[in-house]
Amino acid sequence: MKPMLVPNGGSITHLGATVTEVGVNFAVYSESATNIWVSIFDETDQETDRFELDVRQDNIFAGLVSGLGVGTRYGLRADGPYDPDQGYFFDPMKLLVDPYAKRLDRVFVRSPRLRLDRSEAVDTAPLIPKAIVVGLGNENILPRKKAPGMFYEMNVRGYTMRHPGVQGPLRGTIAALTTQRVIDHLKYIGVDTLQLMPTAAWIDEGHLPVLGLTNAWGYNPVAYSAVDPRLAPRGPQELRNMTDLYRKNGISVILDVVYNHTGESDANGPMLSLMGLDAKTYYRFVEVDGKQHLVNDTGTGNTLRCDHPATQRLVIDSLRYWVEEMGVSGFRFDLATVLGRDPGFNPNAEMLQKIKADPVLKQCILVAEPWDPGPGGYGLGQFGKEFKEHNDTYRDEIREFWRGENGKIGALAGKVAGSAEIFNFAGRKPSHGVNLLAVHDGFTLRDLVSYQDKHNDANGEGNRDGHNHNASWNCGVEGETDDPGIIAARKRDVRAMLATLLLSRGVPLLQQGDEMYRTQHGNNNAYAQDNEITWVDWEGADGDLVDFVAAMSKFRKAHVALTHDHFLSGQDKAGIRDVVWLHPDGREMNEGDWNDSGASVLGMHLRHKDDEVLVWFNRRVEPVVARLPEGGWQVGILSEATASVPVADGTATLSPRSVIALVRA
């Protein structure tokens, strides 16, 4: 049946491509376009038909095309004013991806032709992925309602490309995550919430192709509701199959989402979707000397305009699609303060309020990265009780304590107790803080104790990229070494930090491979390294460290004194103090002890009802004899792999650079 436009038959109810009994309804939002067409393509990538959307209402262009159905390949074209200095980029020679596309037929590839001036333009259809019409093949599902106990940050390609248990063709894909050995590993180390780094279809940054590099992380999205074809070559059903399986195995899957910018970059970037449909609706601009300039609060060339109703609808519709049809249980919002910019960060901004109030999304796990590079973009602690927040102060203070900086004993106590100074207000709890030691943008834990400085030469930017302040140390030698003493010292420090993380109040987050002692050879910004630098080396995994993390996780879950979700007060309740902070000589810490800049040992005596745990942190390079509270004690868990802790005569000899947890004998 030859496709035909049904005159005035288009509906504006649902944006994107919607399959109906007659054909496919296409609907697109644009305030500034004069005309919008849908171009239909066959399997050889030839444009076979072009239909102008003939219904326009409330700034929505719509058209119903009969004779089309699931599997139709299409793109959009838009006409209107062309004046880049005023924020208008309309050019019908530029094929555009539907912002509501659910599936693409190929990955995005950069080309100079995608950014040509309208006067020089050529048809970009051969260069642009085509959206593929999908049906509603999945039963809608609500999020898996379970409070996270441990987050695990994972890059799909990096995690599976070298996995010995994954069949070759599946490596680098979401389907690889359904391999039983992958699931078993996550369950073994205690993961109950898997956080996938961006899965939405992305494009390489402009400077990467000439360097022979590609984006490995995905933080440069174009189509917010389409899984990148590299990750799901057989379509979005691969993600739904994976989330269903993980739910059955007791693991929630959340997505890292990037609703703060797109890969269209600045005014000279490629014309791919939103820029060509209605740049001034979807992106923030500022006027300077009579010209409109894209705001760059994200450091990527553009910033999503989250205070506009159409952009808000795009975000909400995308989020609900991932939950209801793809089965995810929540989201980690990259540069989440952009969601609340109007233009300064407003924690009560409409976009954030809509997410919190949405009947589906409010049931999800919501996690904010509470900052962006723009002015006034640091918003830690301001996202309300509906959101958990990545806590970079935990990362910094714990690193600095173990590195040996003076005056950090009080900061250590504050962080392991749940960062009350940040979260203890407006009904929030320690679980609103996500404690992390390392994530994708920075050193791995192994590199944190192996490199004093970053080594990002492979990125082709003269080692200028990436963070300069890492609070790292190398234990005596920069980089890899064969010295057994230095190797032992590094592993000892990694274990001590992991123990600190898993004995802290709040929700711990583990970066992929840190439990295996993974290295990126000092690269702390490996976003462009889709190769052995970011691919987890399963064959070289430190099995003893994996076992230690599993044991720590099990110990944590077994003791409510560690995980009970309340802020510690130190006050008596029914004759029980929930925490007593101890000096190694056995007395309670006093003001002078807290102000001792050289203090390096701290005891944390926790009690909740019948559960009692005594944790000692010793960062000294020599053993320390610590006097214990009265009664019998025995070792529950110890970070030092090769040592034992003598417990006798009311004392425990703490191993150098270690963490120990004691329980009642």
N, C-alpha and C positions, 0 to 999 in steps of 0.2 A: 504494500500500500504506500503510495507516494505521500510523503509528509506535506501537510497543508496547514496554513494558519487559519484557525477558526476565528472569523471576524468578531472583535470585541468579546471574545470568550475567555480572556485571561482573568485570573483571580489574584488579588493582592494579599490573600490571607496568609500564605506561607511563602517566605522568600526562598530563592534557590530553584531547583528543578524538582517538581513533584509529579509523580505518576498518577494519572487519573484514568477513569474508564474510557475516556476519549483519546488521550494521548499524554503529552507531558506539558505541564504548566510551568512557565519560566517567569520569575519575578525578581526584580533588581531595584535596589534603592539608589536614587541619585537626585540631589537637589539642583544640580547645575547642568546636567546633560540636556540636550535638545532631542536626541534620538538614541535609542539603544536597540541593537540587533542581537539575535542569537544565531551563531554560525554552526551548522551541522557538518560533521566530518565522518567519512567512512573509515574502514579499518586500514586503508592505505594512506590515511592522513590527508586525503583530498577533501576540500570543502565542497559539499554537494548541494547545500541549500543555505539560504540566509533569509531570516524572517525578522521584520521590524516588530518590536513589541508595541502593540497598538492600543493598550489600555494604560492610562496614566491617572493615578489617583494617590493623593497624599505622598507625592514624590516617589511613588513606586511605579516602575514600568513593568507591565505584565503582558504575556501572550500565551495562548493555548495552541499547541501544534499537534494536530492529529497525526496518526501513523507512526508515532515514536513511542518508545517504551524503555524498559530497563536495558542498559548496555549502550544507549545512545551516547556518542561522543560529541561534545559541544564546547564552544567558547563564546565570549561576549565581545561586542564592539560598541563603542560609545562615541557620539559626536557632541560637540558643544564648543565653547570658546577655547582658544589656545593662546594662553598668555602666562607663561611660567613665572614671570615676575609678580603676577597676581594670584598664583596658585592654581591655574587652570592648565590642564595637560591633555585635553581631549584630542584624540586622533583615531579615526576608525580603521586606519591601517594597522593599529596595534591590537592584536588579539589579546583578550584579557580573561583571566581565570575567574570564574564565579566565586565570590567570597564565601558562598555556602556550599561549594563543591564538597562531596563526600568521598570521592575517589578520583585519582588522576592516572592517566595511562603511562606516565613516564616521570622522571625526575626533572627538576629545573636545571637548566644549563645556561650560563651567562654567554652573551654575545653583544658586541658593540652595536648591532642593529636594533637591539631592544631599547636603546636610549637615543636614537636619532631624532633630531628636530622634525617637527611635522612637515616642514617644507622639503625635507630630504628622505622622508620615511619610505620604507618598503614594507610589504606585508610580513608581519612577524609570525603568522600562523605556523610555519614549519618549525619555529623555534620554541613554541609554547606548549606545555602539556595540555591535553584536552581533559576536561572533566567528563566523567562517565556517570550517567544516570543510574542511581541505585534505588532499589525498592525498600520497603519496610519489612525485611525478612526476619528480624529479631523480635522476640517478645521483650517488651520493655521491662527493665529490672530496676529496683531501687538499690541504693548504695549498701554495701555490706556494713552494717552498723556495729562497729567494734572499735573501742578506743585503741589507738596505736600503742604498742609496747616497744617496738624498735623499727625505725625506718632504715631502709637500705637503698642508697642512691645507685642507680644502674644505668649505664649506657648500653643499649641493646647490642649494637655492633661490637663495641669494645669488650663486652662481657662474653660474647659467644663466638667470636671469630677464631679463637684458638682452643675452644673447649673440646677435649678429646671425646666426650660423650655425645657430641652433636654431629649429626651427619653433615658431610661437606656442603651440599646444596642449601641446607638450612642455616648455615652459619651466617651471622650478621642480621638475622631476621627475628621478628617477634615469635614466629613459629618455633624457633630454636629454644625459646624459654619454656616450651611445653615438654621438653626432654626431662624424663624423670630424674636424672642425675642432677640437673640444674635445680629442680624443685627440692630435692632431698638435701642439697647443700644449704639452701636458704633456711629450710626448716631446722636443720641440724644446728646452725649458729643462732637460731632463735628469732629470725625475721618474721614479723607478722604483717608488715606494711611495706610493699615494694614501690619505690618511687622511680618511675621511668623518666629518664631525661627526654627532652622534647621528641615527640613522634610525629608532629604535624609537618607536612611537606615544607622543606626549606630549600634555600639557594645559597651557594657559596658567596662569601664576601668578595668584593670586586678585585682586591689585590691578590687573591689566592691562585687563580689559574696560571698566571705568569710565573708563579713560584713552584708550580707543579704540586700544589697542595689542595686539599678539599676540607670542607667543614666536617668535623667529626662529632660535634656536640648537638647540632640542630637548633641552636638559639638564633636562627635567622629565618623565621617562618614566612610563608606566603599564603598558604591555604590553611586556615585555622581548624577546619573540620575534616581534613583529608590526611590519612596516615601516609607518610612518605613512602613511595613505592619501593625504596631500598629496604625498608623495614617490613613491608607487607606486600610482596610482589603479586600475591594472589588476591589482594583486596582486603578491605577492612574486617572481613569476617575472621581473619587470622587473629586480630586483637580480641574480638569477642570470644573466640574459642579459648584464648589464653586466659582472659579474666574469669571465665566460667570455671576453668580448671583450677585456677589459683584459689578461687572462692571455696571450692570443694576441699582444697588442702589447707584452709584456714588462713590464707594470705590475702589481704586487701591489695589492690593495685591502684595507685594514684599516678596521675600524669603531671609532669613538669610542663606548664603552659606559659606562653610568651605573649600575653596580650598587652604588650607595651610598645612594640614597633613591628615593622615587617621588613623583609629582605629587599624592598624597593629602595631602601637607602635614601639619599638626599635627592635634590632636584635633578641631578645628573645621573641618577641610578636607573636601573632597568624598569620599563613600564610593564607590569605584570598583572595587576589586579586593581586594588583600591585607588592607586594614584591615577589611573586612567578612567576610573568610574566616577570619582568625586573626591579629589584629594582634600578639599577644604572641609568636607564632612568627616572624613575618617582620620585626618592628621591635624595636629596642632600647628598653627602658623603664628608668627608675630610680625608686625609691620615695622620696618626700619627704613627711613628715608623714602617713604611712599611705596616700598616694595614688600611683598609677602615672602617671608623666609620660614622654612620648616624649623620648628623647635627641635632641639637635639638633646633632650633631657636623658636619653638612653645611651648616648655615645655611639649610636649606630646610623645617624643621619636623619631619622624621623622619630616621632613620638605619637602613639595612638591617641586620638582625641576622645578620651573616655567620659567626658562630660557631655557628649552629644547623644541624643536618644537613639540614633541609628547605629552608632558604634556600640552603645550599651546593648541594644537588641542583638547585634552580631555576636558579642561576647556571651551573653546569656544563652542564646540559641545554640552556640557552639558547645558550651559547657554541658547543657542538658543533653545534647546529642551524645557526647562521650559517656555520660552516665546512663541514660535510658537505653540507648541502642548498643553501646560498646561495653557496658558493664563495669566501668571504672567506679571506684569508690570515693574519689576525691581528687584534689589538685594541689600542687605546689606552684604558687604564682611567682614567676620570675619578675624581679623589679616591681614588686606589687604596689609600691607607692604611686606608680603611674596610674593605677586604677583610681586613685583618689586625688589626682591633680586637677585643680580648676582655677588658675594654673598651679598655685602652690599646693602642697599636700594637705588634704583635708580628710581626717579619719572618718568624718561623717558624710563624705561625698556620696552622691546619688548612686554611682556605679557600685560602690562597696555595699551600700544599703540594699540595693536590688539583689546582689548575690546573697546577702545574709537573710533576706526575706523570702527568696524564692522557695516554694514548697518542696522542690526536689533538692536544690543545692544546699539548703540549710541542713539537710541530713548527711551531707558529705563531710569527709575529712578536708578541711580547708587550711592550707599552710601558706604563710606569706614570707617571701624574702623581703624584709621590711625596709628596703632602701633602693635608691637609684642614683645615678651619677649627677643628676640635675641639682640646681640650687635648692637647699632645704629638703633634700631627698632622703634624709635618714629618719625613719619613723619607727624604730624598734620600740615595742611595747604599746603601740597606739592603735592596734587593729581590732581590739575588742574581744570579748569572750568567744565569739564564733570562730576566730582564727587562732591557729597555732603560729608561732613565729620562729624563724631561724635566729638563733642567738649567737651573734658573732662575738659578743663580749665573753661568752663562755670559751670559745675557741682561743681568743687572745690571752685571757687570764690563765687558763690551764697551760697553754704552751709556755707562757712567760714564767710561770711557777717552775715547771720542770726544766726549763732552760737555765734557771738559777738566778733570776733577777731578784734583787732585794725588795723587801716590803710587800711580798705577795701572799703572806699566810692568811690575811684577812680576806683577800680576793678569792683565794682557793676555797675558803669556808663558804663564802657567799655564793659561789658558782655551784659547788656540789650540793648546796642546800636548796637550789632551785631558782636563784636569781630573783629573790623577793623584791629587791629594789626596782626591778623592771616590771614584774608581773603581778605583784601582790596588791591589786586594787580592782575595783569594779567587778568583783565576783570571779576573778581569774585565779588559776591554780598553777602549781609547778608544771603540770602537763601542757600548759600553753607555751612553754618554752621548748624548742627543739635544740638539744645540746649536740654540738658537732665539734670535731677536732680537725677534720679535713673533708673537703668536697671537691667537685670537679675543677673549680677554678682556684688552684693552689697546689701545693705540694701533696703528694701522698704521704701517709704516716712514715713510711720508710725513708722517703726523701727528706722529710722534716728533720730527721736525726742524722742525715748523711750529707746534707748540703747547707753551707752557711749562706750561699747566694744562689739565685736562680740561674739556670743554664738553658736559655730559650733560643739558642742559635738556630735550631732546626726550623723555627717559625719564620725565618727570613726577614726579621725586623731588627737585626743587629742587637738582639737581647734587650731591646727597649720596652717590649711588651711585658705584661704580667706584673704582679705586685712586687714591690721592692722590700716592703716590710713583711717578713714572714715569721718572725720570732722562731727561727730555726737554728740548729746547731749541727755540727758534723762529727762530734766525738773525737776530733783530733786529726782527721784527714778529709779533704774535700772529695766527695764522690766515692765510687766503689773502691774496695780494698780487699786484700787477702789477709790482712792482719786479724788473727782470731780474737785478740783482745778487743779491738774496735768493733768487730762484728758482734761480739757478745754484748758489748756496751750498748750498741744501737738497738738490738733486739730487746734488751732489758728495759730501755727507755720506752720503746713502743708498747711493750706489755704494761708498763706502769701507767701510761696514758690511757690505754684501752680499759684498764681496770678502773681508773678514775672516772672515765666516761660512764661505765656500766654500774658504778656505785653512786652515781649522782641522781638527785631528784630532777624531774623533767623527763622528756622522751629522748633517748639517744638516737643519733643518726650515724650510720656507718657507710663510708664510701666504698664502692665496689673494689674488692681486691685488697683493702687494707687489712683484712683478716688473714690474708695470705702473704703479707709482706711484699706487696707489689711496688715496683719502682717505675717512674717515668724519666729516670736518669737526670733528675734535676729540673725538668721542664715544669714550670708552675702555671703554664697557660697553654695547654696542649689542645686547644680548640681546633687546630688545623692539622692534627696528626692522626689521620685515619689509617693507622699502621701499627707496627709493633710497640710504638711508644705508649699508645693508649689501649692496645689489646691486652687483656689480662692473660698473663703467662701461667696457665694452669699446670703445666708440667713442672714449672719452677716454684710452685706454691710451697710455703712453709706449713707443713701439716701439723706440726706441734703448735704453731700459733693459731691455726684454725681450731684445734681442739681446745686451746685455752679460751678463745672467744666463746665457743659453745659452752664451756664450763662456767664462764663468767655470766653468760646469759641465763643459764639454768639457775645459778645461785641467786641472781637478781630476782628472778620470778618467784623463787621459793621464800623470799623474805619481804613481808609486807612492811617491815620497818624501813626498808629501802625505797619502796615504791608507793607507799600510801600517799595519796594525792592531796597533801596539805602542806602549808608552809610551816617550817619548824619555828617554834617560839622559845623553846627552852624552859617553858613554864610548867609548873606542876599541874597535872590533871589526874585526879584520883590517886595521888601519890606517885605518879609516873611523870618524869620529864622526858619529852620526846627527843631532845638532844642535849648532850653535854659535850663541850669542846675541851679537849684534854691536852695539857702540856706533857711531854714525855716523862716528866718526873711524877706523873700521876695526878697532879692537882688540876683543878679547873682553870682554864686560861683566864688571865686577868688583863686589865687594860695595858699594863706594861708588856705582857707577852704579845698581845696583838700588835703593839707598836714597835716590837723588836725587829728591825729591818733585816736582820740575819736569820730570823726564825725559819727553819727548814723542815720541821717535823710537826705533825698535827694529828691528834686523835679525834674521832667523831663517834661518840657513843649514842647509838640510836635505839629507841624503844617504842614499840607500838603494841599495846595490849601484852600478849605473852611472847612476842617476838623481840629479840634483842640482838643487835649486831654492833660490833666495835671495829671501826675501820681506822687503820693507821696509814698515813702518807709520809714517806721518808725519802726526801730527795738528796740526802747526803751521800757521799761516795764511800762512807764507812758505816758499819753496823751501829745501831742505836739501841740501847736497852730502854724499853718503855715500861713503866709501872702500870699495871692493869687495875681496873676497879675490882672490888672484892668479889670473891666467888670463883668458880671454876670456869676456865675458858679453853677452847680448842680452836685450831686453825680451820677456818671454813674455806678460804681460798687465798692464794698467794700469787702475786704477779711474777715473782722471780722464778725462772724455770728450773734452775739447778740448785736451789738452796732449800733449807728447811728452817723453820722458825722455832727455836727452843722456847717452850712456855713452861716456866717453873718458878716456884717461890713468888708468885704474884707478879712476874715480869715476862715480857716477850722480847726477844732479841730481833729487832727489825733488820732485814737484809738491806744492803745499800741500794739506793735508787729503786725503791719498791713500794708496792701497796699491798696491805694484808687486811683481810676481814676475818675477825674472830667471832665465834658464836659460843653460847653457853654450853659447857660440857655436860 
